[in-house]
Amino acid sequence: MLKNNYSFLSKLLHRFYLGNPLISETSFEMEKALHGKATKNLELNEIVFISGLARAGTTALFNQLYNTNEFASLKYSDMPFLLMPNGWKKFNRAQKTEMHERAHQDGIQISSESPEAFDEYFWKVLLKNSYIKKEFLVTQSIDDRKLSEYLQYIKLVCLANGKKNYLSKNNNNILRLPSIKKGFPNSKILLLYRNPLDHAKSLMKQHLQFISIQKKDDFALSYFNYLGHHEFGLNHKPFYLQEGCMDELKKFRPDELNYWLLIWRNYYQFLLDGPVGQTMLISFDDICKRPETIAQFLNSRIKLDSRIQAADKFEPAPHADYPYEQSVLDECNFLYSKLNSKRSYIH
């Protein structure tokens, strides 16, 4: 996600724009004033939201859909002026960067033209960070006016990219999922999940890895805070999804696997307790082992001019073993079996 060699000027621009929501909000008003008329008659075809707990394979699926060349999405080249995609496009003369491995060190290659999970910044500015508390992130109910603003933002991104389909990857959308369902009833919402033990190990590994990165580079920490990425690292904040969930979580430290198993349990219990609606559950393990099945399912649900191609089969690298309480894992595995039973593509 974060390329380590940001120039001094680039860091200054990030801090000036992303670090000042008032300036960002003003720039969005300018973007709407200059380009809003062009979006009035813009008819969108597909709006696809990809979400899930971090490390569930959302980036891999995101890239698979984006590679159809049918979707508009925010890209690294839109940084740091994320709320003015058309205005910044006219002035951005930065050279395209070469492909390189992202900071997660998970084999995923990115460049300046790669799509990324940047639309959370829109919600940070629009909601004035009201959902980001000292210790956790809380759910929000988005009113119709703000949902209308988000639709216009989506159209502005599509306008800047000359596309009629919009693709979003945002792990924080769990916090506003009912509102997104209400505001975009015809959208496709893909929710990913992964077997809990591997998932928890992956989260813990990334947490420790990003702590190391952020201790060496204070800009790396600021960058994550600017964008609303609190999944792991020094600025980690869990989702407050159910009454009392923090009490149990505080029994463990983030360097203990039980902590991340509870993060997994709380997240997917919240999903299972809510109405499924237009959401589609997709298993990370199926993405890895049954890519043809996943591609066929996506093509049956998402109407594009180009077909979504099946990814290659993939075997994730094993993670180190850490101690955990079997009772905690048993609770997670029970939910995992329920998630598997609700997959739309398994008959």
C-alpha positions as CSV (number, residue, x, y, z in Angstrom):
1,M,0.0,0.0,0.0
2,L,2.7,2.5,1.0
3,K,5.7,3.0,-1.2
4,N,8.6,3.9,1.2
5,N,10.4,6.4,-1.0
6,Y,7.8,9.3,-1.0
7,S,9.6,12.5,-1.8
8,F,9.6,15.4,0.7
9,L,7.3,17.4,-1.6
10,S,4.9,14.4,-1.9
11,K,4.8,14.0,1.9
12,L,4.1,17.7,2.2
13,L,1.2,17.5,-0.2
14,H,-0.2,14.5,1.6
15,R,0.0,16.3,5.0
16,F,-1.4,19.5,3.5
17,Y,-4.4,17.9,1.8
18,L,-5.2,14.6,3.5
19,G,-4.2,16.0,6.9
20,N,-6.7,18.9,6.6
21,P,-10.3,17.8,6.1
22,L,-11.5,21.4,5.7
23,I,-9.2,21.9,2.7
24,S,-10.4,18.5,1.3
25,E,-14.0,19.4,1.8
26,T,-13.5,22.7,0.0
27,S,-11.8,21.0,-2.9
28,F,-14.8,18.6,-3.2
29,E,-17.1,21.6,-3.5
30,M,-14.9,22.9,-6.2
31,E,-14.9,19.6,-8.0
32,K,-18.7,19.5,-7.9
33,A,-18.9,23.0,-9.1
34,L,-16.6,22.5,-12.1
35,H,-17.6,18.9,-13.1
36,G,-20.9,18.2,-11.4
37,K,-23.0,19.2,-14.4
38,A,-21.3,16.6,-16.5
39,T,-22.4,13.9,-14.1
40,K,-26.1,14.8,-14.1
41,N,-26.9,12.7,-17.2
42,L,-24.3,10.0,-16.5
43,E,-26.1,6.7,-16.3
44,L,-24.2,4.1,-14.3
45,N,-24.4,0.4,-15.1
46,E,-22.8,-1.6,-12.2
47,I,-21.8,-0.4,-8.8
48,V,-19.8,-3.1,-7.0
49,F,-18.7,-3.0,-3.4
50,I,-16.1,-5.4,-2.2
51,S,-15.6,-5.7,1.6
52,G,-14.6,-8.1,4.3
53,L,-12.3,-8.2,7.3
54,A,-8.7,-7.3,6.2
55,R,-6.7,-10.2,4.9
56,A,-9.8,-12.0,3.5
57,G,-8.6,-11.7,-0.1
58,T,-10.4,-8.5,-1.0
59,T,-7.5,-7.0,-2.9
60,A,-7.1,-10.1,-5.1
61,L,-10.8,-10.0,-6.0
62,F,-10.7,-6.3,-6.4
63,N,-7.8,-6.6,-9.0
64,Q,-9.6,-9.5,-10.7
65,L,-12.6,-7.3,-11.4
66,Y,-10.6,-4.2,-12.2
67,N,-8.6,-6.1,-14.8
68,T,-11.7,-6.4,-17.0
69,N,-11.0,-2.7,-17.8
70,E,-14.7,-2.1,-17.3
71,F,-14.6,-0.3,-13.9
72,A,-13.6,3.1,-12.6
73,S,-12.0,3.1,-9.2
74,L,-9.7,5.4,-7.2
75,K,-6.0,4.7,-8.0
76,Y,-2.7,5.6,-6.4
77,S,-2.3,8.3,-9.1
78,D,-5.3,10.0,-7.5
79,M,-3.3,10.6,-4.4
80,P,-3.3,12.9,-2.5
81,F,-6.2,14.8,-4.0
82,L,-8.8,12.1,-3.6
83,L,-11.9,14.3,-3.6
84,M,-11.1,16.0,-6.9
85,P,-10.5,13.2,-9.4
86,N,-11.2,15.3,-12.5
87,G,-9.4,18.4,-11.3
88,W,-6.3,16.6,-10.2
89,K,-6.2,14.6,-13.4
90,K,-5.7,17.8,-15.4
91,F,-2.7,18.9,-13.4
92,N,-1.0,15.7,-12.3
93,R,2.2,15.3,-14.3
94,A,3.8,12.8,-12.1
95,Q,5.6,9.9,-13.9
96,K,4.0,6.5,-13.7
97,T,5.8,4.3,-11.3
98,E,7.0,0.7,-12.0
99,M,5.4,-2.3,-10.5
100,H,6.6,-3.1,-7.0
101,E,5.5,-5.2,-4.1
102,R,3.2,-3.4,-1.7
103,A,4.2,-2.8,1.9
104,H,2.2,-5.9,3.1
105,Q,5.0,-8.0,1.6
106,D,2.3,-10.5,0.4
107,G,3.3,-10.8,-3.3
108,I,0.7,-8.3,-4.6
109,Q,2.3,-5.9,-7.1
110,I,1.2,-2.3,-7.4
111,S,2.1,0.8,-9.4
112,S,0.7,4.4,-9.6
113,E,-2.0,3.1,-11.9
114,S,-3.2,0.3,-9.5
115,P,-6.6,0.7,-7.8
116,E,-6.8,0.9,-4.1
117,A,-9.1,1.3,-1.1
118,F,-9.2,5.1,-1.0
119,D,-12.9,6.0,-0.9
120,E,-12.9,5.7,2.9
121,Y,-11.3,9.2,2.8
122,F,-14.6,10.5,1.4
123,W,-16.5,9.2,4.5
124,K,-13.8,10.6,6.8
125,V,-14.3,14.1,5.4
126,L,-18.1,13.9,5.0
127,L,-18.6,12.5,8.5
128,K,-15.9,14.7,10.0
129,N,-14.2,11.6,11.6
130,S,-17.1,11.3,14.0
131,Y,-17.0,7.4,13.8
132,I,-13.3,7.2,14.6
133,K,-13.1,7.1,18.4
134,K,-10.0,6.9,20.6
135,E,-10.1,3.1,20.9
136,F,-12.4,1.9,18.2
137,L,-14.5,2.6,15.1
138,V,-18.3,2.7,15.5
139,T,-21.2,2.0,13.1
140,Q,-22.9,4.8,11.3
141,S,-26.4,5.4,9.8
142,I,-25.9,7.5,6.7
143,D,-28.8,9.9,5.8
144,D,-30.2,10.4,2.3
145,R,-28.3,13.6,1.7
146,K,-24.9,12.1,2.4
147,L,-25.8,9.0,0.3
148,S,-26.6,11.4,-2.5
149,E,-23.3,13.1,-2.1
150,Y,-21.6,9.7,-2.2
151,L,-23.4,8.9,-5.5
152,Q,-22.2,12.1,-7.0
153,Y,-18.6,11.3,-5.9
154,I,-18.9,7.9,-7.5
155,K,-20.1,9.5,-10.7
156,L,-17.2,12.0,-10.6
157,V,-14.7,9.1,-10.3
158,C,-16.4,7.4,-13.3
159,L,-16.4,10.6,-15.3
160,A,-12.6,11.0,-14.6
161,N,-12.0,7.5,-15.9
162,G,-14.5,7.4,-18.7
163,K,-16.3,4.4,-17.3
164,K,-20.0,3.5,-16.5
165,N,-19.2,0.9,-13.8
166,Y,-17.8,1.7,-10.3
167,L,-15.7,-0.6,-8.2
168,S,-15.0,0.0,-4.5
169,K,-12.9,-2.0,-2.0
170,N,-13.4,-0.8,1.5
171,N,-13.0,-2.9,4.6
172,N,-14.7,-0.2,6.7
173,N,-18.0,-0.5,4.9
174,I,-19.1,-3.0,7.5
175,L,-19.7,0.1,9.6
176,R,-22.3,1.5,7.2
177,L,-23.5,-1.6,5.4
178,P,-27.3,-1.1,6.0
179,S,-27.0,2.4,4.7
180,I,-25.2,1.3,1.5
181,K,-27.8,-1.3,0.9
182,K,-30.5,1.3,1.3
183,G,-28.8,4.0,-0.8
184,F,-27.7,1.6,-3.6
185,P,-30.3,-1.1,-3.8
186,N,-29.2,-2.3,-7.2
187,S,-25.5,-2.5,-6.3
188,K,-23.6,-5.8,-5.9
189,I,-22.0,-6.2,-2.5
190,L,-19.3,-8.9,-2.3
191,L,-18.3,-9.9,1.3
192,L,-15.3,-12.1,1.7
193,Y,-14.4,-14.4,4.5
194,R,-11.5,-16.8,5.3
195,N,-11.0,-19.8,7.6
196,P,-10.6,-18.2,11.0
197,L,-7.3,-19.7,12.1
198,D,-5.3,-18.7,9.0
199,H,-7.1,-15.4,8.9
200,A,-6.2,-14.5,12.5
201,K,-2.6,-15.5,11.9
202,S,-2.4,-13.3,8.8
203,L,-3.9,-10.3,10.7
204,M,-1.5,-10.7,13.6
205,K,1.5,-11.0,11.2
206,Q,0.5,-7.8,9.4
207,H,-0.1,-6.0,12.7
208,L,3.5,-6.8,13.9
209,Q,4.9,-6.0,10.5
210,F,3.3,-2.6,10.2
211,I,4.3,-1.7,13.8
212,S,7.9,-2.2,12.7
213,I,7.3,-0.1,9.5
214,Q,5.6,2.7,11.3
215,K,8.2,2.9,14.1
216,K,10.9,3.5,11.5
217,D,8.8,6.0,9.4
218,D,6.4,8.3,11.1
219,F,4.9,9.2,7.7
220,A,3.8,5.6,7.3
221,L,1.7,6.0,10.5
222,S,0.3,9.4,9.3
223,Y,-0.5,7.9,5.9
224,F,-2.7,5.2,7.5
225,N,-4.4,7.7,9.8
226,Y,-5.1,10.0,6.9
227,L,-6.8,7.2,4.9
228,G,-8.8,5.7,7.7
229,H,-6.8,2.4,7.7
230,H,-6.9,1.1,11.3
231,E,-6.9,-2.6,10.6
232,F,-3.4,-3.2,12.1
233,G,-0.3,-1.4,13.2
234,L,0.4,1.3,15.8
235,N,-2.9,3.0,14.9
236,H,-5.0,-0.2,15.1
237,K,-8.6,0.3,16.2
238,P,-11.1,-2.6,16.2
239,F,-14.7,-2.3,15.0
240,Y,-17.2,-1.8,17.8
241,L,-20.1,-3.8,16.3
242,Q,-21.9,-5.3,19.3
243,E,-22.6,-4.1,22.8
244,G,-19.9,-5.4,25.1
245,C,-17.5,-6.7,22.4
246,M,-14.7,-4.5,23.6
247,D,-14.8,-6.0,27.1
248,E,-13.9,-9.5,25.9
249,L,-11.4,-8.2,23.5
250,K,-9.5,-6.4,26.2
251,K,-8.8,-9.7,27.9
252,F,-6.1,-10.2,25.3
253,R,-3.3,-8.2,23.7
254,P,-3.0,-7.6,19.9
255,D,0.2,-9.7,20.0
256,E,-1.9,-12.7,21.0
257,L,-3.7,-14.8,18.5
258,N,-6.8,-15.0,20.7
259,Y,-7.2,-11.2,20.1
260,W,-7.4,-11.7,16.4
261,L,-9.7,-14.7,16.6
262,L,-12.1,-12.5,18.6
263,I,-11.8,-9.8,16.0
264,W,-12.8,-12.4,13.4
265,R,-15.6,-13.7,15.5
266,N,-17.1,-10.3,16.2
267,Y,-17.0,-9.2,12.6
268,Y,-18.6,-12.3,11.1
269,Q,-21.2,-12.7,13.9
270,F,-22.3,-9.1,13.1
271,L,-22.6,-10.0,9.4
272,L,-24.6,-13.2,10.1
273,D,-26.9,-11.4,12.5
274,G,-27.9,-8.8,9.9
275,P,-30.1,-9.2,6.9
276,V,-28.2,-10.8,3.9
277,G,-30.1,-8.6,1.4
278,Q,-28.1,-8.0,-1.8
279,T,-24.9,-9.2,-0.2
280,M,-23.0,-12.2,-1.7
281,L,-20.6,-14.2,0.5
282,I,-17.4,-15.4,-1.1
283,S,-14.9,-17.7,0.5
284,F,-11.2,-16.8,0.2
285,D,-10.4,-20.5,0.2
286,D,-12.7,-20.9,-2.8
287,I,-10.9,-18.0,-4.6
288,C,-7.6,-19.9,-4.1
289,K,-8.8,-23.4,-4.9
290,R,-11.9,-23.0,-7.2
291,P,-11.2,-19.9,-9.3
292,E,-13.3,-21.1,-12.2
293,T,-16.3,-21.5,-9.9
294,I,-15.8,-17.9,-8.6
295,A,-15.4,-16.4,-12.0
296,Q,-18.6,-18.2,-13.3
297,F,-20.5,-16.9,-10.3
298,L,-19.3,-13.3,-10.7
299,N,-20.1,-13.3,-14.4
300,S,-23.7,-14.6,-13.7
301,R,-24.3,-11.7,-11.2
302,I,-22.3,-8.8,-12.6
303,K,-23.3,-7.6,-16.1
304,L,-20.3,-6.3,-18.0
305,D,-19.3,-6.1,-21.7
306,S,-16.2,-8.1,-20.9
307,R,-16.1,-11.4,-19.0
308,I,-14.3,-11.7,-15.7
309,Q,-11.5,-14.1,-16.2
310,A,-10.7,-16.8,-13.7
311,A,-7.7,-16.2,-11.5
312,D,-4.9,-18.8,-11.2
313,K,-5.1,-21.3,-8.4
314,F,-3.1,-20.1,-5.4
315,E,-1.7,-21.7,-2.3
316,P,-1.1,-19.1,0.5
317,A,2.1,-19.4,2.4
318,P,1.7,-21.0,5.8
319,H,1.9,-18.8,8.9
320,A,3.9,-19.4,12.1
321,D,2.0,-21.1,14.9
322,Y,0.9,-19.2,18.0
323,P,-0.9,-20.4,21.1
324,Y,-4.7,-19.9,21.3
325,E,-7.6,-21.1,23.3
326,Q,-9.5,-23.9,21.6
327,S,-12.8,-22.7,22.9
328,V,-12.3,-19.4,21.1
329,L,-11.4,-21.1,17.8
330,D,-14.4,-23.5,18.2
331,E,-16.8,-20.4,18.3
332,C,-15.1,-19.1,15.2
333,N,-15.3,-22.4,13.4
334,F,-19.0,-22.7,14.2
335,L,-19.6,-19.3,12.5
336,Y,-17.3,-20.4,9.6
337,S,-19.5,-23.4,8.9
338,K,-22.5,-21.1,8.8
339,L,-20.8,-18.7,6.4
340,N,-19.9,-21.6,4.2
341,S,-23.6,-22.8,4.1
342,K,-24.7,-19.3,2.9
343,R,-22.4,-19.2,-0.2
344,S,-24.6,-18.3,-3.2
345,Y,-22.5,-20.3,-5.7
346,I,-22.6,-23.6,-3.9
347,H,-25.6,-25.8,-4.5
